[in-house]
Structure formats: structure tokens, C-alpha cells
């Protein structure tokens, strides 16, 4: 491989004849590289240094050096010629779009699984007030409001440990997801058929204990989408599922709750399915039907995870996956292979030209399997003390404060909307008033669906562009102040004239402020937490801690919000809890100025992933 130092132009050296064959060819090599147009016309010169290679040639041709720098050429040889930079390095990078996201099939499965949970949750919230009221009609509205926020405490206690299990090589991400979906399915069925508050809270607690899917899904997205330029869209998928759930869930819950009364022509006495007295089990368990529908959707999501999702854990991904293998067999049974096959795609090393005489071209029998990384030796995971750096702690604090006021707003809104209006003469002064909007269950579903209809187009079309220009942390700081403004204005809706064309536009405006804020700050919070991590062995643990903190906030937020709303209804000052929520959001805004965005885990994109993406196309 080693060559002597280059000679001046026009001179020859006897050593060159061993490699090239003549001084004339040596002189030809030391001249400038011909352009592409020149190489098309001059094909009269032979290439003797390829005589002993296993490469077929029919006619002498000039030595043509491509624009690609071959990794097998020794660095000393590059003194002879100057190779241009690869074209893909100088070309402008293509803009990131939704269609350019990698591993779209895997992301679609995760999105489907994530959608099943907010769909269940928002469906339940549309009728929760009335279901809790049915357990004990004698309870006052203030007690019902407090009970509505007492269902998520179990996730706070278990999310960290599920995150640690997801980081363990013997467990992995996929198994934790399946356990969480199974727990959510059992919880939905048990809650729907509950006849007392005690039974309802037992099943909700069971679902919370077994479910830590949100943190695990964030971890998997960060491992599936390895390039940071796709983060703004990839991490937006999970909050987008919430808005889709907010659109569909309340409509289904409000329509299917107590179906004998809400859909009498289908399930009532003398109806299509009701017979003479109506469907008996729907009369005995009036809130079971929407939960049955939610459980079916969760079960379908579990099947999609089992058959279609690849494990992303760096150790567990090399373990045999029986469900994935069965899923591929099912796909092959129903999808016919194309009659033609694309040629093998070579990596940078495969495409290089070997100048060694004994080297032959060869292709691996399975390109994807040959290039996949071998299983790595498990590394010792960092302890909790090594995880909690100052920036991580402050980022998690901002995450907690954000989850607190957004969850409290959602829970309080679902209680505030159906709460009966206060008497007209109960208002005294500017701040002393009480009551809610007094909407029936079907209207509650419509009102909450407005939240999703506003947020979804913003997330799909507006958020990626603005976030790409402003950056993650700047967009967080810019749009968070809209939330406290919405919280300040929300209670004043009850003192507006009770005219639909005044109440509904005003409600839409106030909710729009909070939805716009949430659209930008929720994905930003996820990205900031993800980029705090620099060690892949603790990625699932940190996301588990974030979900645990979020679950604590989603427990305290609705609980304290419902308790404060009940006190406000009792003391004719329903706005106090909303204004306290605005103050908490301002504190969270101040915390944002003490944190910075970390670099995260920048992983090189595996060649096997590139080959798989090309095959999918």
C-alpha cells in the first residue's frame, strides 16, 4: 500500500513501474484529476494496477477517481491527489417535515398506544361528576369536586420503579409498556362496573400502580429518533395524542354514559336493542359502556405493541422477541413480496475500493443483520445521587409546576362546567360570586372537545415552525404566560349574561389562551427533561422520575383544585382557587430562567436503520 514520495511533473521513477507499469503512466498520475466531462471522452489508457484484482474489465480506460474519498486508501497516498469533498457534505440539508420522520411505523404504534390512555381519561372526566354523584346522591357538590381529584396518587409511588425496570436489560421497555396497558385495561373495566366510591378508587389505584407508560414512551421515542433535529416533531406526538383524546373522548363519554337515558332509541324501553324494558345491564351499570369501549381500544393497542413494536433498549433489543417474530410472519402471510429486489446497499466501508491484490468484493448474506451492533456488556447504572444535578433538579421542578397547574385546570374545568349556576342575587362585589356554568353531560363533552379542536391544528402546523425558529427553552418562556391569564379570566365566565352567543365565544377565547400555551410548553418540557440526560443507562430512570413527579403534580393539582373549588362554592368566592393557580403558574415561569437546555445523548444513526428505511421506501 505504501508509495514513494511524489515526483515533479514530467519526471519518472523506476519504482513506479512496479505499481503503474510505465513512466508515462506515472506522469499521467501526477497531473490534475480530469473532470467528469473529460473522463467521458478519454478512454484509451489502461489501468495496470488492477491487473491482479477480481474486477472485470473489457477495454483499457484511464484511472478515474470518483468524488468519494475511499477509506481504504492510505493517508500517505492522498499526497498524490486532492480529492473533493463528498457531495452530501456540501449539499444543503433538507428541511425537516412530518414525512421525513424516521421509523414512522414504530412511532405510529407508540402513538396509538399513547392515544388509548388520554382517550380513556378524557372520556371518564366527561361523566365522572355524575358517576360519583350516583354513588351517594346526598353528597354536596363540594365533596364531589374533592373526590374527582383523588385517582392518580398510585402513579407517583410507582413510576420511578417502573422506569428503573425499563432500564434493566432483563426487562426492557416493551414489557413495561405491555404491563401498563394491561393495568389500564383492567382499571377501565373495573371502574365502569363500580357501584361505590371505594370500588372505583381501588380499580383506579390499580391502574395507576401498573401504568408508567408515558415515561417509557418518551424514552423509546428518544431512542427511536436518534437525531436531535427531529425532536420537535417526535416529542410532539405524545401531547398531540392528548388533544386527539380531548376531542374524541368527551364526545364518546358524554354520549355513551347512561345510554338508556342518552340514547333511548337504541337502548331504552321498546328500542332496537332494549326490548320491552331496556338493556338491563346498562340500567344497572349506567357508566359501563364508555369504559368497555375504552378497554377494547386499549386491548387493540396492546396487540399492536406485542406484534409490531421493536424493543429499543440497548441490551434487551438483542433478546429474542416472540411477539415481533409472530407479527412479521402474519405480515408476510398477507402481504406478497415484490417480484424484483433492490440491489444491496453498501456502507462506506463496503463501497471502498481495496487496492490490496488479494482482496475480493464480497457482500454479507444479510446486510441489516451484518451491520447491526452486537449486544453490549451491561454497564453499571448511576445511582440516584449521581442523577440529580442542579440543572436536572430545576428542570424537574419546572416540569412539576407545569404539570400541577395544567392538570388542575383540566380537572377543575370538568367540574366547573357541570356545576349548577348560583342564584342571581348571590353576587356581592367584584370578587364574591359562586356557581359554575351548569352544563349537562352532553354539553360538557362539546365544551371539552373545543379544547382539542383548537390545539390539534396548532400542534400539527404552527408549533414545529415556531419551535424551530425560537428554540425549545425560548418557546417555553414565551408561551407559558398565557396560562395564568386564562386562569385569571376563567371564573368570570359565571357572571356573564346567560346567553349562548356570549358565553360560548367567551369560553372559547379563555380556553384558547390555555391551549396555545399548553401546545408549546408541554413538548418543550419533555425535550428539556430528555436533554438533561447524558448517560443512556439512566434515560428510562430519569423519564420515570419525571413521570413520577408529573403524577404527583397530577394528584395534588386536581385534589387541591377540587378542594379549593369546593371551598369557593361554599364561601361564595369560586374565583379564589383559579387566581391561586395563576400565581403558581407565575412561579413556574420564574423557575424557567434558572435552567438551561442540555445536549442530551447524541447517538450516531446506525447503518442498519438507514437500510431498513430505504427498504420501507
Number of C-alpha atoms within 10 A of each C-alpha: 12 9 13 11 10 17 13 10 12 12 12 18 13 10 14 18 16 10 14 17 16 17 17 14 20 23 17 16 17 17 13 10 17 14 11 12 8 10 15 9 8 11 14 10 13 16 17 19 15 17 12 12 16 12 9 8 10 5 10 12 15 17 19 13 15 13 12 15 17 17 14 16 16 13 9 12 15 11 12 16 14 11 15 10 11 12 10 9 8 8 8 8 8 7 7 15 11 13 7 11 16 18 16 17 12 17 20 14 19 23 18 19 28 24 24 26 27 22 25 28 20 28 28 25 24 32 28 24 20 19 25 20 18 15 15 13 12 8 12 12 19 19 16 22 30 21 19 21 24 20 21 23 21 21 26 23 16 20 31 23 16 30 29 21 19 28 28 20 18 13 16 24 27 24 15 22 26 21 17 22 27 19 22 28 24 17 23 27 20 22 23 23 20 20 19 14 16 10 14 21 19 16 22 22 20 19 26 24 21 23 26 30 26 20 27 29 24 25 25 22 20 25 19 21 20 17 16 16 13 18 21 21 22 22 22 21 21 24 24 25 22 23 28 19 24 30 26 22 30 30 24 22 30 25 21 23 30 24 24 23 18 16 14 17 16 18 23 23 18 15 17 14 14 18 14 11 13 22 20 15 12 20 17 12 17 22 25 24 21 25 25 19 17 28 24 15 19 27 20 16 23 23 16 20 25 21 19 20 20 18 22 18 25 19 21 21 16 16 13 10 17 10 17 18 14 14 19 12 13 12 13 11 10 8 9 8 9 7 5 6 8 8 6 11 15 14 14 13 11 16 14 16 15 18 16 13 13 9 12 12 12 7 11 12 8 9 17 16 11 12 15 13 13 11 12 10 8 11 10 8 16 12 9 11 7 8 19 14 12 11 17 22 15 19 23 25 18 24 26 22 22 26 25 27 28 23 22 26 25 18 22 26 21 25 30 25 23 22 20 15 17 18 10 9 7 12 16 11 7 8 14 15 24 26 26 20 21 17 17 16 24 20 18 25 28 18 24 26 22 18 20 23 17 19 27 21 14 17 22 16 11 13 19 21 16 13 19 14 10 12 15 22 19 15 19 24 19 14 18 25 18 19 26 24 17 23 25 19 18 21 23 17 17 21 18 11 10 13 8 9 9 12 16 14 11 17 17 15 14 20 25 21 20 23 25 20 24 22 26 27 24 21 25 25 22 24 24 25 25 26 19 24 21 15 12 19 21 22 30 30 29 27 27 30 22 27 29 26 24 25 26 21 25 30 24 21 26 29 25 19 29 29 22 23 29 23 19 21 20 15 12 19 21 25 25 18 24 25 19 17 22 22 16 16 26 17 13 22 21 11 17 19 12 12 16 15 17 16 13 19 19 14 13 8 12 12 17 17 16 16 18 13 13 11 11 10 6
